[in-house]
């Protein structure tokens, strides 16, 4: 009898949790009883650029580009005072390629506009090394592995259908060619650089990337895995019948399942490839504009915005193994402006997604895809236009607004 009772209790708890996770949430769920306000800690006149991240000491790294030669600053987290300013772009480089800038240990790594890569010491603000890819062209992005290596894609000018991936250790800058892809069919000339990533899985180390023929018809797109140890390619052909023009935007891997979020004429698509089986698994048409792709334990979470100013933003989660939908939240204009997500305004920190909404920051619990709180800026001059940078130790959020950079204080009453 006791065993039977335990079985009934376990079944009840399972159904309760399952119904909580899989139910379709509505936008009228209350997120807090009273408004929460973010008091200004400091603000400085900024520049068109990007908030890059935090140094190990918790200070803010910011970049300037576009209208000037390009520079970086390290700002004191408590006061906003510059601890150093870097503006040592080499000769031909006119700008910093902001999408490449990233922090790795104690180094700031980034590309210049004319095929150079730089490493700057975050403590001193001094250039550690720089490298010029002579007689080569390259792209905006850098990507890294778990062994202090960075990678970049390069190719020869006016030479189509051939691209190389090169690598160096960030502390010992000796670039080497890792692999070359040359399409003898002269079809796949468009390597989607923002989609390249390093993956360690099942004792293998691989580089994953997508190649396509752009928007040409018929659409041809293939997903590749290059085994760094065996030095061989693994290939997944994406069924052309499922695509109407295709450009991948984001990707991630969970336990050997490679997911790619991409754009095509009908809307956003989410596709999956099984690295172990070497097979294409499925493609889902999401019918909205996809902006972010997150991993949360064994699920894939997609942040979607309204398409063509119609409908509303939403969050959708899928089981990593088979793509089964396990959660959906429709915002239905709950926050203003209605476009809750864009390309740069959201980040995942632990169990929350933080999204800026001009006059506020929304925190969304990723466990159940439900908004937990909305925090409003007290400074009316702030209209945040990028994802916040979070310093939990000092309870600060850093945001960018037009030509200003702001630090705002999170109240002690918020479980942060």
Helices and strands as residue ranges (DSSP letters): H 2-22, E 24-25, E 36-45, E 49-54, E 60-64, E 71-75, E 82-86, E 96-104, E 107-112, E 116-121, E 127-132, E 137-138, E 143-144, E 149-155, E 162-169, E 176-182, E 190-191, G 193-195, E 197-201, E 204-212, E 221-227, E 232-238, G 240-242, E 247-254, E 257-264, E 267-274, E 279-285, E 289-296, E 299-305, E 314-319, E 325-330, E 346-349, E 352-356, E 360-365, E 370-377, E 389-391, E 396-401, E 404-409
